[in-house]
Amino acid sequence: MGILIEFLDFAFIVILGIFTIIILLRILGRDIHLWRASSAANQGACPSLSISITEGYATRKQTVAGNRIRIGRDRNCDVVLYNEQASRNHAEIRVDDGRFWLVDLGSTNGTRVNETILQDAAARLRRGDTVRIGGENGTATTLTLD
């Protein structure tokens, strides 16, 4: 009976350790792309961009950096959107010669820059520009470049 209790104690500790490792890996995996962007910004490798993101009644601010900043619902995007009208990989901000360009990645519901529909071309982004992603005004996500 004593050996069985020792075995069950050992099995419990092993299972608890495995669950702890799984949870830590999920937390680290979720935040690793934010850490990479932050590290690149701190090293001066790429210009950073501050964005105000409005979805419904909620607005949040996010600073991103990198030569390619992916925007969409996929959790691996640099800017993750929670709007069902946005595609998983909806658009991308690319940096070329210190200038920001927005490219629609073939999204279903479209992308607008200052209310001009983005079609088959990149649009140059400047501070103060407004990007609308997916749907009409009530269902769209708005990104404002600060």
N, C-alpha and C positions, 0 to 999 in steps of 0.2 A: 504494500500500500504506500509506503514511504517513497519508493522509487517512482511510482505513478504521479505522486504529488510533485516531486522534483521535476519530472518530465513536463508536467502541465505548466509549472512555473516557468521553466525554460522556454517552452513553446509560446507562452503568453508574451514574454519579454521579446522574443524574436519577432513575433507578429506586430507588436507595438513598435518595434524599431523599423520594420518594413513600412508601416503606415506613416511614420514620421518622415522617413526618407522620401516617400511618394509625395507627401504634402509639401515638403521643402522644394522638391524638384518642380512641382507645379507653380509654386510661388516664384521661384527663380526664373523659370521658363517664361512666365507671363511678363516679368519686369526686365528681362535681359535686353530687349530691343530699346527700352527707354534708357538703360544704363549705357548702351553703346552710343546712342545719339548724344547723351549728356557728355560722355567722355570725348567724343569727337569735337563737340562745341568747346570744351575746356582746353583742348589742345590747339584750337584755332585751325583745325583742318578744313572746316566748312563753315560758311556763314550760317548763323542761326536765324530762325524766323519765329516770331511770336504770333499766335493765332488765337482769336476768340471764336469759340465754336458754340453756336446756338442750335439746340434741338428742342422743339416745343417751347416751353417756358424757361428752360434751364440753359444757362450760359456758363461755359468753363473756359479757362485760358490754358494754353499749352505752348511750350517753346520746343521747337524741333530743329534738328540739324542733320545735315547729310547731303550728298549730291543727288539723291533720289529719296523723296519723302512720299511714301505710299499712303493713300487715304481710302478708307472703306470699312466695311463691317467685319472683315476678317481680323481676328485678334492679333495676327502677326503684322498688321499695318502699323505704321508709325503714328498715324492719327486714326484711332478707332472710333467709328460712328455707330450709333445705336438705332438709327433710323432704318426701318425696313425698306424704304424707298431707295436707299443707297445700295449699290452693288458691293459684293464682297471686296473686290479690288476695283474701286470706282475711278479714281484719278491719281495722278502722281505730280508732285512738284519737283521739277528738275532744276539744278543749279548749273548755269553755264556762264563762265566769266564773271561771277559775282552777281548775276541776274537770275531772278526766279521766273520759271516758266511752268504753266499748268497744262497737263495733257490728260484728256479723258481716255480711259483705258477700255473703251467700248462698252460703257455702262448702259443699262437698260433704260433708265429714266433721265439721262442727260446731265450736263453740267453747264452752268452759266457763270460768266465773269462779268460783273456789273450789268447784269440782265441781258448780255449778249450770249446766245447759244454757242458753245464751243463745238465745232465740227471739224474733224479731220485736220486739225492744226493745233499748234501750241499757242497759248495766250500768255503774253508777258504779264507778270504780276508786280504790282507796286504797293507800297504801304498805303493803307486806306481802301484798297480794292475789296470787293465783296464777291465771294464765290458761293453759288447756290447749287447744292447737290440734291438731285432727285426730286420728283414731284412738284406740285404747285406750292405757292407760298406757305399754306397751312401745314403741309407735310414735308417741306424741304428742310435740309440742314444748311445753315448759313455759316460760312467761315469768313471772318474779317481779319485782314492782315494788319496787325498793330504796328 
